[in-house]
């Protein structure tokens, strides 16, 4: 039996006429009434669960509302695969009952069993009633009947065979109200659905067009509407906006509510395209007095979402009474391109107290301006929060971050998961706005094909491009990107460019509705002013080349540029973003940026004060000083195996000459020798070719050289154009022992080469009409410049401060994901944070690493508290365990490793209003307290880094016999190399000790001004406590008889941590096949002359 047959076969049942409308069915072929052209109807049922929570299949969390599409049956039961909503109890049948919204009659019906027709044919092949029945207001619905639902109805699903329904363990729900939604669609609106998009509608205020309406009249009208039996008819017949109420109270049916608005003179702006008009169809049985107190329950809601539109509202003198609780639709597509089901996120409070608009400050109006948080972070505004309540302090929503949208010039976003259609509609993004979104996609990020790096998914937003940042082959399994590896694009960054400011937002929330509306996340942002002239030097971290950076906040722009460049370096169309950053001043940055970029990183190359030879202006030039040094790039020499193989150098003449030059060349304190770079403009195989030559140390200026190879192709393609135009100058150094070893062995061992980048003679003219190739080349250069990342960046930021160990009061890290951590990683994190051993034995004082924190000390005296929720806290949360299942990540193996260490502490959300909501925060704090004035100081981190080696990096030992420029005191625990799996981004607030606070007029404040999103001190795990590991959550769900499908795509955080990272024992790398082929083509065309 299908929905059309049901809609035309309703007969009243006399046995239950006074309590509820019941209907029986008989076959008929009469079709249902056609809906009005241009309108789409749906219904929402707001409920209060009785006994057990009712879970939504789409959101994986408890639900207090149904959203019903027209003429589509929705099944309630306990079978996950056949039902839309679930009660987890044996007394509930697999498919217990069904609900249907009849769009032609504007009514909602309930039936016992699977009655309305089943989409899941495999779940049920015939109509059958539930075993324990469905009871409406205490009376069982008979087989073959449907019941029309109204506000105030009590529906029970487990009364049994005629037993008393008023038992303690009842299962069902109470219908609070039913809301009809009618969407009136303008055919002129761009067709988002053609692009796989769907529009999300959120609440906005009704606006006025030259109407003078008093608040008292609106309250009176709302009261009368609520007390009427037929609100739609009442509003059409008796109420208008001229300040009068008609005396006649006829109950005749009237026109649609939209007609009432039009007849009253309320019009939308010319930009408005889609409006959803909602009105409560039925309320809980209550008298007019109750309706006055709770008038917001029946308030009309007008919602719209569309590009560049202006919201409606009545006259500003009117008291706004808008229900702040809304049904969050999330009909987008996920990263994989699969459509996402309707999302009914769990609400905090069903009916919220209303705000008087006059009491709301201008900077707190929804979608309005919110002042930046400064030296602290805010939390995201959860869906239940109003703008005038105590919960609204220090919170911000995504639309508020983008306000005003009209002034945006372009937007850059980096995220892990994304729901782009939801974002476009929720923030009212104009279709013409240039938007770049970098997000995770394992297949595309590991692909070697540059064309797989981008996509343009929405034809109606032609300037929106999705970028998939590359994962380096060096971290792939077997160093073969075809085998992929452990890597994740995990940052959460927004860069909003306007004419006069650049807003940088660093958050822990991904670009999905659920994480902004129903999960606690941190948010920080700062607006940076536009400079009078572009400062391209700010893209490079010049201040820290000579040693520790005493104020790494001054390199905020360089860190931001380097991180963004790493995401778009192989996407030339997006390279302009890096040059746009140079137009803004970052000197007033209040925080330090901390970035992680996947790869195996080595320490920063030593500062070279004097270089003798530079490549610039398509020629070699002599220079005596490196005072304009911008940075260094670690690369290699390709093609050495060709020149010194027996077929080319049969008598070994070239090899002998090379060995003689290398023996005579001078090495600096780091074992490096300078070499010469030469442009090879006559090689047709690559017009950008750059050769590498070893000069005769005794006749450096006379031109006697030995060519050993070339720069790799991907490096030469940006070195050549930037040096040819004189924008930059390049000098180069090698390790002579490595060169000689590779030449003697005749193997394909990769020889390291360090490029030093300086300002060229035409550096000041960069802003004058750059070509596309030059823009892309500068982006590649910025991404290649060596910067400290992960743990090493943490150390770079915090090392300048001498943190007094004896004044430490707390050291903690709260994270939604705990990686495969061990004593070595925890010790490395603590050492990078400035942790030192306070008391050591005399035997340890002779150790060369005396005073440094080590793994052995970490085992004896754990340094840090790890904040992670217990399984009991997650299980008893108001949103249920499913809300946390795909956000929290903690392996059972890691739990067994940390079980007896005693570092785990429970995560209690703070403030209290956020209790029951999952936390997706990643926050670390090390706190000290002065004994003189009791002031607190230290540092706080927030961002995307979880507490894992994948995010921060796993230190690796040095396997190459080479002098390195690292802090010898910490080299044992922080390693000489670091293996990072993920792209990450975060910020650090520093409040230095009192003796460091005398930096001019800068005010550092008190560390306690930064309020953490969880309670401190956090309670330590009790002996029986366990973390909410994936296994523990599965076991709880099994106990609840909930079968989970592991392949379900939801808008949450996927596990992104490694179980164990397999580290290569030998770091020696060899040339790749494409590099060898490239070098062979160049050698075949190169001039055999050995002059420099």
C-alpha positions, 0 to 999 in steps of 0.5 A: 500500500503506497502513500497515495492510496493512504491519503485518499482512504480515510474513514473516521473511527467513532470509538475514539473520536473524542480523544484522537482522530483515527482513520481506516483505509480502503483501496482507491485510485484517487490521486492526492491533491497537487501542491501549489506550483512553486511551493514545497511543504514539510512538517516538523514534530517537536517531542519530549521523549518518555523513558528512553531517548529517541535516536536519529539515524542521520545525526547519530544522537538523541533527537527531540524533533522529527522533520518530515518530508511530504508523503514520505513514511518514517519508521520508528523501531530498534533496527538500525538498517530499517528505521529512521528513528530508534528506541534501543530496547527489546520491547520495541519491535524492529520496525515498530510504527510509522509516521507520515506527513500528508502534504495535501491535507496538511496532516500528520498520521501515525500507524502501528507497524510498517503500514505506509509502504516501505522503501527498504523492501528487504526489511519488510515484505508485508504489512504487520503490526508491532508486537507490543502495540502503539498507544495514543493517549492510552488507547491502542491503535488497531491494525489497519488504522492510522491516527492523526497527531496533534500537540499534546498527544502522548504516544507509548510504544511498550504498554504490552497486551492491554496492560496499564500504560502508566508504568515507570518504564514506559517508552514513547514520546509526548508531542509538544507541537507540530510545525508546518513549513512551506517554502515558496521558491522563486524560479529566478534563484540559481539552481543550486541543486544542479550542482549537488547542493541543497539550501539550508534555512536558518532563523532570521527576523521578520523585517518591516517595510515602512510599517509602524507597529507597536510591540504591545500589538504584536504580543496581543496578536501572538496571544490570540493566534495561540489561543485559536483552534486554526492559527492560519485561518485566524491570522488570515481572517482577523489579524493585520499589521495596521494596529487593529484586531478584527472583532469577528472570530470566525473559524473559517479556513483562510488562505496561506499565511504568505498571503497574509504577509503580502496583504499586510504590506510586508515585502522582502528585498529584491534580493530575496529568493527563497522563504520558508514560512512556518506556523505552529499547527497545534499546541499542547492543551493549554488555556489562553493564560498559558499561551501568554506565558509561552507565547513564543511556542507558536511564534511565526518563523520566517527563514531564508538563506540566499546570496546577498539577501537582506533579512525581514523583520517587523519595525524595530519598535516591535518586541521580537519573539522568535523561537530560538530553537530551530531544526538544523538541516544539513542536506549537503554533500561530504568530501567524498561527494556522497549526499548527506542525509537530513541532520537533526542535531540534538538540542540543549534546550527545547524552549529557550527564553526570549531576548528583548532586542533592546537588551542586545548590544549591537555586537551580539546580534546574530550575524553581526559584528563581534569584537576579536577576543584579543589575548584569549580565545572564544568558544563557538556559539552552540545552537541553544544559546541566545544572544542575551543570556549568560551563555552568550559571553565570549562565544561567536558563531560562524556567520558572525565571523564572516560579518559583513559578508558584503565587504569580503574580497576573497576567502581562504579556508583550510579544514579536515571535513567540510559541508560546503553547501551548508556553509554557503547557505548558512553564511550567505556567501555571494555566488561571485565571491572567490573562495579557496577551500583546502580539505582532506581527501586521501585519494587526491592528496596522495595522487601524483597527478596535479590535476587531481589537486583541485575541483570546481564542484558547484557551477553556481559558484564558479569562483569556488575551488576546492584544493587537496594539499599533497602528502609527501612521498617520503612519509608514504609506506616504502616511500612509494606514494602509490602505497599511501601512508599515514597522513591527514590534512587537519587544520581549521583556518579561515582567512577573510580578506577585505580592502582594509583588513585581513581577518585570520581565524584559527579554530578547532571546528571543521567546516560542518554544521554539527561542529559549529552548532552542537559540539564545543570548539575553540575560536580565535581571530585577529584583524590585521590592517592593510599596509601602505605598500606591500612588504614582501620581506614579511613573507620570510622569517628574517629575524630568526636566521641568526639564532633564537627568535626573541619575539616570534610573534613578529614572524606571524605573517611569515608563518602564515604565508609558509603554511598557506603556501604549502597547501597551494604550492602545486596549484598555480591558480591559487598562488596569488594568495601568498602575495595578497598576504604581503599587503597587510601588516602583522606586526601587531600579532597577539599570538604565535602561530604553530604549524605542522607540515607532513614530512621528515624535517631536519634542523634549520640550516646554519646562518651564513653570514658571508657568501662569495657567489650568487645566482641572480639576473641570469648570471653569476655575481659576486657579493660579500655579505648576506645581510639581506638573507631571507632563508634557506631551502634544503634540496639535492643534486641530481645526475651525479651518477651519470657523470662519474660512471665508467662509460662517461669517465672511463679513465677517472679523470673527472673523478680525480679532479673532483676529489682534488677540488673537494680536498682543497675546499674550505669547510665552515664550522658545520662541515659545508662548502660553497659551490656555484649555480649556473643557469643553462639557458641553451638546454632545450630539455628544460629552459629553467635548468640550473647546473651545480658546479664545484669550483677550484678553491685555488682559482675561484674567480678564474672559472675552473670548475667541475660540474656534478649535476643539476638542481631538481626540476621542481626546484629549478622551475622557481629558482630560474624565473626568480633569479632571471628577473633579479628578484632574488639571489641564490647561493648554495652549499654542499657537504663535500664528504657526501659528494665524494661518497656518491661519486666514488660509489657511482650510486644514485645516493641523493646528495644534499644541497642547501640553497640560501635565498637573499634579496636580489637587486630588483626585490623592491620591484616585485609588486610591478605587474608580475607574470603568472609564472613569477607569482607561482614561483614566489609561492613555491619559494615561500613554501620551500623556505625552511621553518620550524614545525611541530615540536620544534616550532613549540620549542622555538616559541617557548625557548626564549623564556626561562620558566621557573620549574619550582613555580609550576602549578599545572601542565595539561593537554586536553584533546579530543584525540589521543594518538599512539603516545609513549614516554618518549613522545611525552618527554619530547613534548615537555622538553619542547615546552621548556620543561627541565629537570629541577633536581638531579643526582650527582651522577646525572650532572656529568651527563652531556644532556644534564638538565634536559627532560628525558624519557627516563625522567618522564617515566619516574615523574610524569610531567603532564596531565592528559584531559580526556572524557571517561566512558561513563561521562560520555555514556551519560551525556544528554546528547548520548554516546553516538554524538561523541563516537566519531569525534573522540579517538583513543585506541585501546592499545594506548589506554593499556600503555597509559593505564598505570601511568596516572596521567589521565584526567576526566574532561568536564565541560566548562562552563556548565551550560555546555555539559552533555555536549561533546568537546572537540577542543585541543588545548594545552596549558602550562601555568606558573604562579608568582609567590610575590603577587600571586599572579599567574603566567605561562602559556596556552595553546589552542588549535587543531593539534591533537595530543599525538606524534602524528600532529606534533611530530615524532623525533628521530635519531640522526643516522647521517654523519653530519654536523647539525645546528641543533640545541645539543642539550635537547637533541637526545629527546627532540631528535635530529630529525622529526617525522610529521604526518599531518597538516596542523595549525594552532596558536600560543598565548604567552604570559612571560615571567615578571622579569620578561614583561618589560617590553615597552607598553605591551600588556601581557595580562594574567594567564588565568584570564584565558578560561579553558573549555574544561574544568580545572583542576580536572579530576584524576581517573579513579581506579575503575574509570576508563577513557571513552576509547573506540572499543569502550564505546562499541561495547556500550552500544552493543549493550544498548543493542545498537548495531553500527555501520562502520561505513556511515559517512557523518560530519564528525571527526574521523580517526586520524592517528597512527597506531604505530609509525614504522620508522626507517632505520636508514635515512639515506635516500636515493634519486627517484626515477623521474629525477634520474630521467630528467638529469639524463635529458639535461646531460645529453644536451649540456655543454661539456665546457668546464668553465664557470 
